Amino acid sequence: MFALVLAGRRGDARALATFIPDCIVLVTRLTRDPRVPGRRKLLLFALVGYLALPIDLVPDFIPVAGQLDDAIIVALVLRHFIKVGGERMIRELWPGPERLLQLILRLGRTG
């Protein structure tokens, strides 16, 4: 992220810095949305539990990789939501920059 700032790409650095917080807002909104079935809400609660636990696949004190595993887990859960028909809901509830939303939606459409 620091490299993006040094390269004059402050907007990209800001978007990257807010990705996980934006995803937390999105997950919170999804868990409160009555259109989301109970089984999918359980997946969201499991995601929140994983993110809240101090134990990670890759410890957070390892630069970049420590935070990257959280982002990958969040992306996989969001990909599942998109694949089961939740793209419109994710578009509607996403609080962050449009560029990151487009990245998440592309991830959901691949594979």
N, C-alpha and C positions, 0 to 999 in steps of 0.2 A: 504494500500500500504506500509506504514511504517513497518507493521508487516511482510510483505514479505521480505523486506530488512533485518530486524533483523533475520529472519529465514534463511538467506543466499540465498534467491531466487531473486536476483537482476534482472535477466532476465525476470522473471514473473512480477515483479514490474514495470520494464521499459515498457513491453508490455501493461500492464494495464494503465499506465500513458499516453501512446500514442494512446489508443483506440479511444477516441473522435476526436483528431486531425487527425488520419488516416481516420476516417469515414467522416470528413469534406472534406478531399482531395478526397475521393471516390465519395461523393455526387457532388462535383464540377466537377469532371471528367465525371460523369454520365450526369449532366445537359448540358455539352458541347458536348457530344457524339451524332452524328446525328442518330445513331441507336435507341435512346430512343425516343419513341413517345411523342408527346406534352402533353397528359394527364398525363403521368408518370412524366414528367418534372414539371408539376404543383404540384404534390405531393412532389417532391424534394424541390421546392421553398417554399412550406408550411412548410416543415421540417426545412429548413434554417431559415425561419421567426420565427418559434417556438424557435429554439435554440438561436436566436439573441435577442428575447424579454427578458426583465428582469423579467417578470412574468412567473413562472413555476408552475406545478402541486404541486411540493414540493419545497419550497424555498431553494436556494443554500447554505444558511448559516447553514442549518441542516447538520451535518457531515454525510457523505456517502450517505444517502437517497437523499440529495439535488442534487448530481451529478448522482445518480442512475436513477432518472426519465428521465434525458436526454438520458442516455445510452439505456434505455428501449424503448423510442420513436424511437431512431435511429434504434435499432434492429428490431422493428416492421415494419418500412418502408423498411428496407433491406430485411426482410422476405417476404414482399409483392413482391418486385422485383424478388427475387429468385423463388417464387411460380409462377409468370407469365412468367417464362422462361428466366430470366436474370442472371442465375448462371454463364454462360460462361463469360458474360460481367463483372460481379463482380470479378470473378477470374482474368480477364485480367487487370482491373483497380485498384485493391486493392493495396495500397502502403505499408501496414504494414507487420508484421510477419505472416508467414504461419500458425502458431498455432491459431492466432485470426481469420484468414480467414476460417480455418476449423471449428471453433466454429460458426461463422456466417452462414456458409453453412449448418451445422447441424441444426441450429435453423430454417432455411428456409425449411428444409425437414421434420420437425416434424409437427404434427397436421394435 
